[in-house]
Amino acid sequence: MASRILLTGGAGYIGSHTHVALVAAGHDVVILDNFSNARRAVPERLEQITGKPTKMIEGDVRDPATLAAIFKTQAIDAVVHFAALKAVGESMARPLDYFDVNIGGLTTLLHAMEAAGCRRLVFSSSATVYGVPDEAPTAETAPFRAMNPYGQTKIMGEQMLGWLQAANPEWAVGILRYFNPAGAHGSALIGEDPRDIPNNLMPFVAKVALGELPRISVFGNDYDTPDGTGVRDYIHVEDLARGHVLSLEKLLSTGQGHVVNLGTGRGYSVLEVIAAYRRASNRDLPHVITDRRPGDVPIYVARADRAAEVLGFQTEKGLDEMCASSWKWVSNMAGGA
């Protein structure tokens, strides 16, 4: 059933791909974004991909007046909430900003939704809520462990939503804990576009492939893993976007909330990612082994069976497709597209 969806942060990396997936599923989407971490060309690019006008409202999710106006004029059925700051290292240096945006923004949004009687929300969470997990693969039942302000804001957001649903059963919330999103849309018109030196491995590798950075630092090669380097669960961003559509439609059809990991259940090491990107780009990718980073864990992989059981979610794209789509995207951008 087609619904009108508010997509906060919908011009960002995961938000823009989710916009495409929602439109393809027949939903009417309204984007709210302040462009603090998104390019202004994105709405036009979304129109090229979907063949439909992009409904774009520029504004901040922390602004009650902006949200009130949206809910008054747009007849929103549900919200998919991406608008947040998301860099672990940056959160250590700027904790107040992270609590202001991530918790303040969520609180303001929930007040506006409650006032409008809109009580269906898909919440963008993260596997960082697990901190250093006791087991890999890691299940949704693993305990919360805050290792940084960013992870703490996601834990607090989830807890806030849990108390809200307990207080008012009319609320239904889908909490999606991402592992490592990677890749880009097949059109090469949208993809991960960090403004500064990337925090995540694949966009960093992409910049080395483009010649924008000299080498890749591999933080430790003495872990108890097949090749000694850290293993992570990478999920193609188009698969991740599809997971949001399934979560949303489950909320709308059942009125029941859920908490699920979104990952593949399969880990790849740092060296495997570098090798796959070398195949995709046909470029030399120099790397150097350096010391382990404090807090890094050997293996961080999702236990993915609950998403399959609750949402019918299965990933479709593997590491080679993530690297090939990423290389197509960054090459397109470097060519001035």
N, C-alpha and C positions, 0 to 999 in steps of 0.2 A: 504494500500500500504506500503510495507516494505521500510524503510528509514534508513540511517546511522545517528546515534544520538551521539553527544558528551555529556557525563554525567559528569559534574564537581562535585567533592565531591561524586563521585559514590560509594566509599567504606564505606561511613558513614551510619548512621542508616536509614534515609529515602532514601538516594541515593541507597543503596544496594537493598532494597526492590523494588524500582522503576526499577532498572536494571532487576530484575527477571520478573517484569510485562511487561517491554518493550520487552524482549527476547520472552516471552510467546506470545506476540502480533505479533511476526514476525520481529521485528526491529533488525538491526545490531548496537550494542552498543559499544562505546569506552569510557572507564572510564579515567578521569584525576583526580588524588588525590595526595596530598602531605603527607598523613597519619598523619597529625597533630592531628586528632581526629578520627582515624580509625585504626583497627587492620590489620596487614599485612596478616593475615590468610583469610581475607574476599574474595579476588579474587578466591582462591582455593575453598572456600565454595560455592561461586556463581557457579562455574563449577559443583560442586556436585548437586546443585539444578536444574540447567538448562540443564545439560548434554552437554553443549557446552563450548569451550574455552572462557575464559574471556580476552577481549582485554584491557590491563591495561597499562597506561602510568603514571609513577610517575613524578610529577612536580607540580608547583605552578601556580595558575590561574593569579597571578600578573606578571608572567614572559612573556613578549611579544614574546621572541624567541621560547619558548616552544609552545605557542599558534599558532604562525605563522607556525611552522613545522607541527603541527597537521592538520591545515586547508590546508596546501600544499599537504600533503601525504594521508589524510584520506577521502577526498570528503564528508565532513560533510553536511548533509541536514538541521539539526536543533540542537539546544542546550537545554538541561535541566540543569539549573544552581542551584546547591546546595552549592557550595564551599563558606562557610562563617563561621564566629564565631557566636555562638547562645545563650550564657548564659547571662541573664539579669543582675544578680549580678556581674558577672565578667566584664561586659561592664561598670558598674559604676566605677570599680577600674582601668580599662584599656581602657579608651575611645579611645585613639589614635590607639591602635591595632585594635579596631573594625572598625574605619573609614578607616584605611589602608587596611584591608582585605576585608571588606564588600563593601566599595565604590571603593577603588582602584582596587580590583579584578574585580568588575563588569565593571568598565570603561575600563580596559585593555582588558577584554573579548569582549566588544562591539566594540572596535577599531579593534580587530582581525577579528570578524565576518563581520564587514563592509568591511574590506579590501578583504575578501574572497567572498563577495557577499552572505553570509549566513545570512538571516534576519528573522529567525523563532526561538523564544526563549520562553521557559517556565521558569518563575522566581519564586523561592521559597520565598514567603513573609510570613507574620505572622499576626495573630489577634492582636499582640501587637501594630500595627499601630493605633488601636482604643483607646489606653490608657484606661481611665475609661469611658466606653460608657454611653450615656444617656439612652439607651434602651436595654433590653434583651428580646428576641433574637436580635442580632445586625446584621443589614443589611450592604451591601457593600457601601451604601450611607452615612454611619456614618462618621463624620469628623475625620481627622487625629488628634491624640494627642500624642505627644512624651513624654513618662514618663521616658525614660532611653536611653543611647546611642545606645543600640541594636535596640530598636524600631525606633529611629531616622534614623538609617542606612537603615532600611526597607522602611521607608517613603521616604527617599531621593532616594533610588533605584527605587521605583515606580514612583516618579516624574521624574527622569531622563529618564526612559523608556517612560513615557507619552510624554515628549518633543521630544524624538527621533522619536516616531511614528508620531507626528505632523509635524516634519521637513521633514520626508521621509515616505510617505504612503506605501512604499514597505516593511516596517517593520511590523511584526505581533507578538505581545507579549501576552502570557497567564500569568496573575498574579494570583497566588493561595495563598490565606490567610488561613494558617492552624490555627486550634484551638489547641487541645491537642492530638498529636499523641501518641499512646500507643500500647502495644502488640508486637508480634514478628511473624516471618514467621512460618508456620505450621511445617516445617522441624526441627525447633529448631536449625538450623545452623547459622542463623543471627538474630540479635535483638538489642535492645538498650543496649549499653555497655559503660556507663560513666566511665572515668578514675578516677575521684575523687568522693567525696560525691555528689550524684545526686541533681540537682536543681528541678526536676520534681517529682510529687507525686508517680507515679507508680513504677519507678525504685528505689525510696527510700523505698517504702513498700516492694519491692522484696528483698532488702538487709536486711530488718528486718526479713522477712520470712526465709532467709538463715542463720540468726544469725550473720550477719556481722555488723549490727547496732543494738543498744539495744531497741529502741522504735521509734515510729512515733510521731512527733510533729504536733498537729492539731492547726493551727493558728486562734483561735477564734471559739466560738460556740454560738454566740449571734447575728448572722446575721438574716435578715428577709428571711429565707429559711425554708423548712419543718423541718429540724433537727438542724438548727442553724449554720451549717458549710457551707463553701463556695461551690458553685455549678459550675462545669466546663463541657464543651462539649468535651468528649473524643472520638477520632476517631481511629479505628484500622489501624495500619500502612499499612496493605495490601489493605484496602479500599483507603487510602490516595495515595498509589502508583498507584492504578488503575485510580485515578483522574488525575494523571500526564499524563498517556497514553491517556486518553480522551481529555485532554487539548492539548497535542501535535498533536493528529490526527485532532482535530478541526482546529488548525492553518494551518496544511499542506493541509487540504481539502478546506478551505474557504479563507485563507489569511486574516482573520479578528481576531483582538485581543479581549481579554476579561479579566474581573476582577471578580473573584468569591471567596466566602468563601468555604473552605472544612471542614465541620463538619457534625454532625448528626442532629443538631437541637434539641437534647435531652441532658439535663444536668444531671450529677450525683454529689452528695455531697461527701465530703471527707470521711464521715463515710460509705456511700454506697460503695465507692471504697475499703475501708478497709474490709468491710464485704464480698464483692465479691472476694477479694484476699484471704481472710481466707477460703472461700469455695474452691477456686482453689487449694490452697496449703495444706489445712488441717493442718495449723500451727497456733499457737497462735500469735497474732499480737498486742503486747502491745502498747498503745498510751497514750499521755498525752495532755490535753488541755492547750495551752499557749495563750499569748496575740496576738491580731490581728497584722498582718504585715502592715506597712504603704503602702498605694497604692493598697492593695488588694480590690477587689470589691465582693459583695455578689454573683452575678451571671454573668457568662461569657459564653454565648451560641450563636452559629451561627444561623443566619437566613439562611437556606440552600436551599431555593427554586430556587435561581438564578442558582446554579450549576446544579440542575435538569433540568431547562429550557434550559440553554445554552449548557451544555455538556451531558445531559442525565445521570447525575451522581446520584446514590443512594448508600448509605452505606448498607452493607450486614451483618456486624458483630457487636454484642453488647458488653456490658461491661464484661459479663461472659467469652466471647471468648477472649477478650483482656487479661484478668487476667490469663486464662488458658494457652494461648500461651506464655505469659510473664513467667509464672512459669515453663513451660516446657523448655523454652530457658535458664533461669538462672540456673535451676537444671542441664541441660545438660552441661553448662559451668562450674558449680561447680564440676561436675563429671570428668572434665578434657577433655571434647570433643573439 
